[in-house]
């Protein structure tokens, strides 16, 4: 799949990025290479491979999973205790998108 400069500019705009002409050219090349690799991967026949949701070690059936232990919630006050700015139990952050 060939990625165009127009598509890179469109995605950069969606992400609110201001890219230079040099960065746009590099992204066309780099992202185009990534998409080519994805196209190559999609050509691989995986019909005989069973779907899996979790990779497990052979040692035990659930060797990679921690025990599911019920815990009390930490609550609003403790959750925002180290926040730079908070109010009404919420984190407050500066506005980053000005549109």
C-alpha positions as CSV (number, residue, x, y, z in Angstrom):
1,X,0.0,0.0,0.0
2,X,1.5,3.3,-1.0
3,X,1.0,6.2,1.5
4,X,0.6,9.6,0.0
5,X,1.7,13.0,1.4
6,X,-1.9,14.1,1.5
7,X,-2.8,11.1,3.8
8,X,0.2,11.9,6.1
9,X,-0.9,15.5,6.3
10,X,-4.5,14.4,7.1
11,X,-3.4,12.1,9.9
12,X,-1.1,14.7,11.3
13,X,-4.0,17.2,11.4
14,X,-6.2,14.7,13.2
15,X,-3.4,14.2,15.8
16,X,-3.0,18.0,16.0
17,X,0.7,17.7,14.9
18,X,2.5,20.5,13.0
19,X,5.1,18.7,10.8
20,X,7.7,20.3,8.7
21,X,8.1,19.4,5.1
22,X,11.1,17.3,6.0
23,X,9.1,15.4,8.7
24,X,6.3,14.8,6.3
25,X,8.6,13.4,3.7
26,X,10.2,11.1,6.3
27,X,6.7,10.0,7.6
28,X,5.6,9.1,4.0
29,X,8.7,6.9,3.7
30,X,8.6,5.4,7.2
31,X,4.9,4.9,7.5
32,X,4.8,3.6,4.0
33,X,7.4,1.0,4.9
34,X,5.4,-0.1,7.9
35,X,2.2,-0.5,5.8
36,X,4.2,-2.6,3.2
37,X,5.3,-4.9,6.0
38,X,1.7,-5.2,7.2
39,X,0.7,-6.1,3.6
40,X,3.4,-8.8,3.6
41,X,2.1,-10.2,6.9
42,X,-1.4,-10.4,5.5
43,X,-0.2,-12.6,2.7
44,X,0.9,-15.3,5.1
45,X,-1.6,-18.3,5.3
46,X,-2.7,-18.6,8.9
47,X,-5.6,-20.9,8.2
48,X,-4.0,-23.8,10.1
49,X,-3.2,-21.7,13.2
50,X,-5.6,-21.9,16.0
51,X,-6.8,-18.5,17.3
52,X,-5.6,-17.5,20.8
53,X,-6.5,-14.9,23.2
54,X,-3.7,-15.4,25.8
55,X,-0.2,-16.7,25.4
56,X,0.5,-19.2,28.2
57,X,3.7,-20.9,29.3
58,X,3.7,-24.7,29.1
59,X,4.7,-24.9,32.8
60,X,1.2,-24.3,34.1
61,X,-2.1,-23.6,32.4
62,X,-2.2,-20.0,33.8
63,X,1.5,-19.4,34.5
64,X,1.4,-15.9,33.1
65,X,-1.6,-14.7,35.0
66,X,-1.6,-13.3,38.5
67,X,-4.2,-14.4,41.0
68,X,-7.5,-12.5,40.9
69,X,-7.7,-11.0,44.3
70,X,-10.6,-8.7,45.2
71,X,-9.6,-5.4,46.7
72,X,-11.4,-2.4,48.0
73,X,-11.4,0.6,45.6
74,X,-9.0,3.4,46.6
75,X,-11.6,6.2,46.4
76,X,-11.5,9.7,45.0
77,X,-9.4,11.4,47.6
78,X,-6.6,8.9,47.5
79,X,-6.7,8.7,43.7
80,X,-6.1,12.4,43.3
81,X,-3.9,12.9,46.3
82,X,-0.7,13.4,44.2
83,X,-2.4,15.3,41.4
84,X,-0.9,18.7,40.6
85,X,-4.4,20.2,40.4
86,X,-7.7,18.5,41.3
87,X,-11.2,19.4,42.1
88,X,-14.5,17.5,43.0
89,X,-12.6,14.2,42.9
90,X,-11.3,14.7,39.4
91,X,-7.9,15.4,37.9
92,X,-7.7,18.9,36.3
93,X,-5.3,19.3,33.3
94,X,-4.5,22.3,31.1
95,X,-6.3,22.6,27.8
96,X,-4.1,21.1,25.0
97,X,-6.4,21.4,22.0
98,X,-7.3,24.9,20.9
99,X,-9.7,24.6,18.0
